[in-house]
Amino acid sequence: MIITEDLLRISSNQGVSSVDSSHLSRLINDSVSDCANGSTDHSNSTISDDAISKCTITPGGRRYYVPISIDEACIPVVNKLFDSMEEGMEFYQAYGRLSGFNTRRSTEKTDDDANIVSKYVVCSRAGFNEKKLIVSNKKSSQVKRRRTVSNRCGCGAKIILRVVSGKTYRISTFVEEHNHDLVLKSGRQFMRVNRQMSIISRKFVFDAANVNIGVSKSHSFMKEQVGGHANVGATVRDFRNFSRDLKAYVGEHHLTKLFWADAVARRNYELYGDAVSFDATFDTNMYNMVFCPFTGCPAMKQAIPISFAATDEFPATRHRLCMWHIMEKFPMKLGNYLCKETDFMEKMKKYIWSSTLEPAEFEKGWTSVLKEFKLEGNRWLWEMFAIRTSWIPAFFRDKPMFGLMRTTSRSESENNFFSQFHRQSDSLCEFYLRFGSAMDRQRYEYARLNQEDLSAIPSTVSKLFIEADAAQLYTRPIFYKIQQEILASCYDMRIQDIGPLVDGVKCYIMKDVLMKDKLFEVKVS
């Protein structure tokens, strides 16, 4: 309702009629012709039904324009009183809006007590732009300047407000004539007086920025909402200037580092969290600060164990390298032919990706593949082998959730998600606000998916109670993974041998039919 009233008010002040420029030129030419033919009038005035002003041409050829079709109550008159100087200036500004010209404050005079006794409010095209001069060898020359334009043309239209008593002011002088054309109806939306960033517009730009929508798109979107550019009340430049001023207002000039934790995220981790991923590869912002999200480099290797040492509640952290990034380097380090035209990579992956091998089995397999392809002397492969405890799953078999952290896929997906809200030109304040929008999106999706899980139960494929319980307990993506494990335990696992009960513990020798020549020992208390 507020934005509708504001925009209607702007629209109602756009003027009442427009004039065709060609028609106005014809009227002026006719007037000049009349003067040339010996007209005895000291001045010649022209006006038509569709004009926005009356054009008067003096015998000397000067043209003056006076607004027409303006409500008499809105036209300044000498001795009109106002309760304050601001009220008088606003009255003249409103008159300019209706007439088709901008106003600006000008000279003022004060008394001995610094009280304003008179104030000039003029047409924005009053005066002239002064040219800078330099003096060299007692000669003046104009300073070379880039090409610019000026709207100053020495217009004399103005009012003078003078104090009467206290805070009451009156119009002591009113000059109505302008020496320039007034703004047509089609152009009045671009007048400064009609380009005001309302609270609605400012909040719209602010909210759009929170979801990474730039000023141009936000202006276009607002135009569609209010029914046209003329109803927006501001130009794209105004939107851009406001965004610039907002950044300047909240600018940070000495910030070097910052750490903060979202309150809801901290609470969620306390209730549900059992793993944290730390990644420092995300894009930087305008301060060249790296965004490192903790999502459930050499310096990290020393910092993380110290910062996240073992406590009574949590185990110590382990620094891991991303398997995926290392595997991507194989063709670059060893050549495309070896990696893509032979079975080298297939044999290496058999030992690298397996989570069922013992460390000794991995080392034996790695060495055998290098020997087969005569790569024992490859320096890079042995460098990777030297840090095998940081990226090979065989060395993490006894660590909870090691499979989740094989790669930085969780961090990569988070980076992709945050990139939808983040821009490199962001200030810290903008980044923080957009981070809040990103978290709101995530929590909205969580609530939606949670409702979907509560409102429907996935179908089971067996009569086992454990599968039915899993369908009630887990989210759908996790349940489908659990379902595969349950089915595998039924159809792919075989008991090869059962050992005797020793100290309350019985040993089972199990075989997975999908894994040839592989036996597992399971001890049950």
C-alpha positions in Angstrom: 0.0 0.0 0.0 2.8 2.4 0.9 4.7 1.8 -2.4 1.5 2.2 -4.4 0.8 5.6 -2.8 4.4 6.8 -3.3 4.4 5.8 -6.9 1.0 7.3 -7.6 2.2 10.5 -6.1 5.3 10.5 -8.4 3.1 9.7 -11.4 0.7 12.5 -10.6 3.5 15.0 -10.6 4.8 14.1 -14.1 2.9 17.1 -15.7 -0.3 17.5 -17.5 0.6 17.6 -21.2 3.5 17.5 -23.6 4.6 19.5 -26.6 5.9 18.2 -29.9 9.4 19.6 -30.4 8.8 20.1 -34.1 5.6 22.0 -33.4 7.3 24.2 -30.9 10.1 24.9 -33.4 7.5 25.8 -36.0 5.9 28.3 -33.6 9.3 29.8 -32.8 10.1 30.1 -36.5 6.8 31.8 -37.2 7.4 34.2 -34.4 10.9 35.1 -35.7 9.4 35.5 -39.1 6.7 37.9 -37.8 9.4 40.0 -36.2 11.4 40.1 -39.4 8.3 41.3 -41.3 8.1 44.4 -39.2 6.0 43.4 -36.2 5.6 46.5 -34.0 5.2 44.5 -30.7 8.1 44.8 -28.3 7.7 41.0 -27.7 6.0 38.1 -29.4 4.4 35.3 -27.4 3.4 31.9 -28.8 1.3 29.2 -27.3 -0.7 26.2 -28.4 -3.1 23.7 -26.9 -0.5 21.0 -26.4 2.3 23.2 -25.2 3.8 22.9 -21.7 5.1 26.5 -21.6 4.5 29.9 -23.2 7.5 31.0 -25.3 8.2 34.7 -25.5 10.7 36.2 -28.0 12.0 39.6 -27.3 12.9 42.1 -30.0 16.6 41.2 -29.4 15.8 37.6 -30.2 16.0 36.2 -26.7 13.5 33.5 -25.8 11.8 33.1 -22.4 9.6 30.3 -21.3 6.8 30.4 -18.7 5.1 27.2 -17.4 1.4 27.0 -18.2 -1.5 24.8 -17.1 -0.3 24.9 -13.5 -2.9 25.0 -10.7 -2.8 28.6 -9.3 -2.5 27.3 -5.8 0.8 25.8 -6.8 2.3 28.9 -8.3 4.5 31.1 -6.1 3.3 34.6 -5.5 5.1 37.5 -3.8 4.3 37.8 0.0 3.1 34.2 0.3 3.9 33.1 3.8 5.4 29.8 5.1 5.9 28.5 8.6 9.5 27.6 8.0 12.2 28.2 5.4 12.2 24.4 4.5 8.5 24.6 3.8 9.1 27.5 1.4 11.9 25.6 -0.4 9.7 22.4 -0.7 6.9 24.5 -2.1 9.1 25.9 -4.9 10.5 22.4 -5.5 7.0 21.0 -6.0 6.3 23.9 -8.4 9.4 22.9 -10.4 8.2 19.3 -10.5 4.9 20.3 -12.0 6.5 22.8 -14.4 9.4 20.7 -15.7 12.5 22.1 -14.0 14.8 21.2 -11.1 15.6 23.6 -8.3 18.6 24.0 -6.1 19.5 26.1 -3.0 21.7 29.1 -3.6 22.8 32.2 -1.7 21.7 32.8 1.9 22.3 35.7 4.2 22.5 35.6 8.0 22.3 38.1 10.8 24.9 38.7 13.6 23.5 35.6 15.5 24.0 33.3 12.4 20.2 33.2 11.8 19.2 32.9 8.2 17.3 36.1 7.2 17.1 35.4 3.4 17.5 32.4 1.1 17.7 32.1 -2.7 16.2 29.1 -4.3 16.9 29.0 -8.1 16.4 26.9 -11.2 19.1 24.2 -11.4 20.3 25.7 -14.7 21.1 29.1 -13.1 24.7 30.4 -13.3 27.5 29.1 -15.5 30.3 26.6 -14.9 33.5 28.4 -14.4 36.5 27.3 -16.5 39.8 26.7 -14.6 42.6 29.0 -15.6 46.3 28.7 -15.2 48.8 31.6 -15.4 52.1 30.9 -17.2 54.5 33.7 -18.1 51.8 36.3 -17.2 49.5 34.8 -19.8 46.2 33.1 -19.1 45.3 29.9 -20.9 42.6 27.5 -20.4 43.4 24.2 -18.7 42.9 21.2 -21.0 40.0 19.2 -19.7 38.2 16.1 -20.9 35.0 16.7 -22.9 32.1 17.3 -20.6 28.6 18.9 -20.9 26.9 21.4 -18.7 23.3 22.2 -18.1 24.1 25.6 -16.7 22.8 28.4 -19.0 22.4 31.4 -16.7 18.7 30.9 -16.1 17.2 33.7 -13.9 14.1 31.9 -12.6 14.1 31.9 -8.8 12.4 32.9 -5.5 13.8 34.8 -2.6 12.6 33.9 0.9 13.0 36.5 3.6 12.3 36.1 7.3 9.3 37.9 8.7 9.4 37.1 12.3 10.7 34.1 14.2 10.6 31.1 11.8 8.0 32.6 9.4 9.2 33.4 5.9 7.7 35.1 2.9 8.4 35.2 -0.8 9.9 38.6 -1.4 10.8 38.0 -5.1 9.5 35.6 -7.7 11.1 35.4 -11.2 8.9 33.2 -13.4 10.7 33.3 -16.7 13.2 30.7 -17.8 15.7 31.1 -20.7 15.5 27.4 -21.7 12.9 24.8 -22.6 11.2 23.0 -19.8 11.3 19.3 -19.5 8.7 17.4 -21.5 6.4 14.9 -19.9 8.3 12.0 -21.4 11.5 13.2 -19.8 10.2 14.1 -16.3 10.9 10.7 -14.9 14.6 11.6 -15.3 14.4 14.9 -13.4 16.3 14.9 -10.1 13.3 16.0 -8.2 11.4 12.9 -9.4 14.3 10.5 -8.8 14.1 9.9 -5.1 15.2 6.6 -3.6 12.3 5.9 -1.3 12.6 3.5 1.7 10.8 0.9 -0.4 13.4 1.2 -3.2 16.4 1.2 -0.8 15.1 -1.9 1.0 14.5 -3.6 -2.4 18.1 -2.9 -3.5 19.4 -4.1 -0.1 17.3 -7.3 -0.1 18.2 -8.1 -3.8 21.9 -7.7 -2.9 21.5 -10.3 -0.2 20.7 -13.0 -2.8 23.4 -11.8 -5.2 21.1 -9.8 -7.5 22.9 -6.8 -9.0 21.5 -3.3 -9.3 20.6 -3.5 -13.0 18.6 -6.7 -12.5 17.0 -5.4 -9.4 15.9 -2.2 -11.2 14.5 -4.2 -14.1 12.6 -6.5 -11.7 11.2 -3.5 -9.8 10.1 -2.0 -13.1 8.1 -5.1 -13.8 6.5 -5.0 -10.4 5.3 -1.3 -10.5 4.3 -1.3 -14.2 7.1 0.7 -16.0 10.3 2.6 -15.7 8.5 5.9 -15.0 6.9 4.4 -11.9 10.2 3.2 -10.3 11.0 6.7 -9.2 14.7 6.3 -9.8 17.1 5.3 -12.5 19.7 2.5 -12.7 22.3 5.0 -11.8 20.4 6.0 -8.7 20.2 2.4 -7.7 24.0 2.0 -8.3 24.9 5.1 -6.4 22.8 4.0 -3.4 24.6 0.6 -3.5 27.9 2.4 -3.7 27.1 4.7 -0.7 25.9 1.7 1.3 29.2 0.0 0.8 31.1 3.2 1.7 29.0 3.5 4.9 29.8 0.0 6.1 33.3 -0.1 4.6 36.1 -1.7 6.6 39.6 -0.4 5.9 41.8 -2.2 8.5 40.4 -5.7 8.7 42.9 -8.5 8.3 41.2 -11.6 9.6 37.9 -12.7 11.0 36.4 -15.8 12.5 32.8 -16.3 13.4 30.4 -19.2 13.9 26.7 -19.2 13.0 24.8 -19.7 16.2 22.3 -22.1 14.7 25.1 -24.1 13.0 26.9 -24.4 16.3 23.7 -25.7 18.0 23.1 -28.2 15.2 26.7 -29.5 15.5 26.3 -29.9 19.2 23.1 -32.0 18.7 23.9 -33.9 15.5 27.5 -33.3 14.3 30.1 -36.0 14.2 32.4 -34.7 11.5 33.8 -31.4 10.3 35.3 -30.5 6.9 37.6 -27.6 6.6 38.5 -26.3 3.1 40.6 -23.2 2.2 40.1 -23.3 -1.6 37.1 -21.0 -1.9 37.2 -17.8 -3.8 38.5 -14.7 -2.1 36.6 -11.4 -1.6 37.6 -7.8 -2.3 40.0 -7.9 0.6 41.8 -11.0 -0.8 40.6 -12.9 2.2 40.0 -16.6 1.8 36.6 -17.9 2.7 37.2 -21.2 4.7 33.8 -22.8 5.5 33.7 -25.5 8.2 31.2 -27.8 6.6 30.3 -30.8 8.8 47.5 -26.3 3.0 50.7 -26.7 4.7 49.7 -24.3 7.5 46.5 -26.2 8.0 48.5 -29.4 8.8 50.0 -27.7 11.9 47.0 -25.5 12.8 44.2 -28.1 12.7 45.6 -30.6 15.2 46.5 -27.9 17.6 43.1 -26.1 17.3 41.1 -29.3 17.4 43.0 -31.6 19.8 41.3 -34.5 21.4 38.9 -33.8 24.3 36.6 -35.8 26.5 33.8 -35.2 24.0 35.5 -35.4 20.6 38.4 -37.3 19.1 41.5 -35.6 17.7 41.4 -34.3 14.1 43.2 -35.9 11.3 44.6 -33.9 8.4 43.6 -35.5 5.1 44.5 -34.8 1.5 41.9 -35.1 -1.2 42.2 -38.4 -3.1 40.2 -37.0 -6.1 42.6 -34.0 -6.6 45.7 -36.4 -6.4 44.1 -38.8 -8.9 43.4 -36.0 -11.3 47.1 -35.3 -11.5 48.1 -38.8 -12.7 47.7 -38.0 -16.4 49.6 -34.7 -16.1 52.5 -36.3 -14.2 52.7 -39.6 -16.0 51.3 -38.9 -19.5 48.0 -39.5 -21.2 49.1 -42.6 -23.0 50.0 -44.5 -19.8 46.9 -43.4 -17.9 44.3 -43.7 -20.8 45.6 -46.2 -23.2 46.8 -48.9 -20.8 45.3 -50.6 -17.8 47.7 -48.9 -15.4 45.0 -46.7 -13.8 42.6 -49.6 -13.3 45.3 -51.6 -11.5 46.3 -48.6 -9.4 42.7 -47.8 -8.4 42.3 -51.4 -7.2 44.8 -50.6 -4.4 44.2 -46.9 -4.0 40.4 -46.7 -3.5 39.9 -50.0 -1.7 38.7 -49.6 1.9 39.1 -53.3 2.7 42.9 -53.6 2.3 45.3 -53.6 5.1 48.2 -51.1 4.9 50.7 -53.8 4.1 48.5 -55.1 1.3 48.3 -51.7 -0.2 52.0 -51.2 -0.1 52.7 -54.5 -1.7 50.1 -53.9 -4.5 51.4 -50.3 -5.2 55.0 -51.6 -5.5 54.0 -54.4 -7.8 52.1 -52.1 -10.2 55.1 -49.7 -10.4 57.4 -52.7 -11.1 55.1 -54.0 -13.8 55.1 -50.7 -15.7 58.7 -49.9 -14.9 58.0 -46.8 -12.9 60.1 -47.6 -9.8 62.2 -44.5 -10.5 59.3 -42.0 -10.9 59.9 -39.3 -8.4 56.3 -38.0 -8.2 54.9 -41.5 -7.5 57.3 -42.1 -4.7 56.5 -38.6 -3.2 52.8 -39.6 -3.2 53.8 -43.0 -1.7 55.7 -41.2 1.1 52.5 -39.3 2.1 50.3 -42.3 1.7 49.0 -42.1 5.3 47.4 -38.7 4.4 45.2 -39.9 1.5 45.0 -43.7 1.1 41.8 -45.2 2.7 43.7 -48.3 3.8 45.3 -46.2 6.5 42.0 -44.9 7.8 40.1 -48.2 8.1 39.8 -47.8 11.9 38.6 -44.2 11.8 34.9 -43.4 11.9 33.4 -41.9 8.8 36.6 -42.2 6.9 34.7 -43.0 3.7 32.8 -39.7 3.9 36.1 -37.8 3.8 37.8 -39.5 0.9 37.6 -36.3 -1.1 36.8 -32.7 -0.5 33.4 -33.3 -2.3 31.5 -32.0 0.7 33.6 -28.8 0.7 33.3 -28.6 -3.1 29.6 -28.8 -2.9 29.5 -26.2 -0.2 31.7 -23.9 -2.3 29.4 -24.3 -5.3 26.4 -23.5 -3.1 27.9 -20.4 -1.5 29.1 -19.2 -4.9 25.4 -18.6 -5.8 25.3 -15.9 -3.2 28.9 -14.6 -3.2 30.8 -12.2 -5.5 34.4 -11.3 -5.3 33.6 -7.6 -5.1 31.6 -8.1 -1.9 32.5 -6.1 1.2 32.6 -8.0 4.4 29.2 -6.7 5.4 27.7 -7.8 2.1 29.3 -11.2 2.4 28.0 -11.6 5.9 24.4 -10.7 4.9 24.6 -13.1 1.9 26.0 -15.8 4.1 22.9 -15.4 6.2 20.7 -15.7 3.1 22.6 -18.9 2.1 22.0 -20.4 5.5 18.3 -19.5 5.3 18.1 -21.3 2.0 19.8 -24.4 3.4 17.5 -24.5 6.4 14.4 -24.0 4.3 15.5 -27.0 2.1 16.1 -29.0 5.3 12.6 -28.2 6.6 11.1 -29.1 3.2 12.9 -32.4 2.9 12.2 -33.2 6.5 8.4 -32.7 5.9 8.6 -35.0 2.8 10.3 -37.7 4.9 7.7 -37.4 7.7 4.7 -37.5 5.3 5.7 -40.7 3.3 7.7 -43.9 3.9 9.8 -45.5 1.2 8.9 -49.0 0.1 10.9 -51.9 1.6 12.0 -54.9 -0.4 12.4 -57.5 2.4 10.5 -58.6 5.4 13.3 -57.8 7.8 12.5 -55.7 10.8 15.8 -53.9 10.5 14.9 -52.5 7.0 11.5 -51.3 8.3 13.2 -49.6 11.2 15.7 -48.0 8.9 12.9 -46.6 6.7 11.4 -44.9 9.7 14.8 -43.6 11.1 16.8 -42.3 8.1 16.3 -39.8 5.4 15.5 -41.2 2.0 19.0 -40.9 0.4 20.6 -42.5 3.5 17.9 -45.2 3.7 18.5 -46.3 0.1 22.2 -46.7 0.9 21.3 -48.7 4.1 18.9 -50.7 2.1 21.7 -51.8 -0.3 23.8 -52.9 2.7 20.9 -54.9 4.2 20.3 -56.7 0.9 24.0 -57.3 0.4 24.2 -58.9 3.9 21.4 -61.2 2.9 22.5 -62.3 -0.5 26.2 -61.5 -0.9 27.6 -62.6 2.5 28.4 -66.2 3.4 29.5 -67.7 6.7 32.5 -69.8 6.0 33.3 -70.9 9.5 32.2 -70.4 13.1 34.8 -70.6 15.8 34.3 -71.7 19.4 33.1 -69.4 22.2 36.2 -68.0 23.9 35.8 -65.7 26.9 32.3 -64.8 25.8 33.4 -63.9 22.2 32.6 -66.0 19.1 34.5 -65.6 15.9 32.8 -65.8 12.4 34.7 -66.1 9.2 32.7 -64.3 6.5 33.1 -64.1 2.7 31.7 -61.4 0.4 30.8 -63.1 -2.9 31.5 -59.9 -4.8 35.0 -59.8 -3.5 37.1 -62.8 -4.7 39.6 -64.4 -2.4 38.7 -62.1 0.5 37.7 -63.3 3.9 36.6 -61.2 6.9 36.9 -62.1 10.6 33.9 -60.8 12.7 34.0 -61.2 16.5 30.7 -61.0 18.3 30.4 -60.6 22.1 
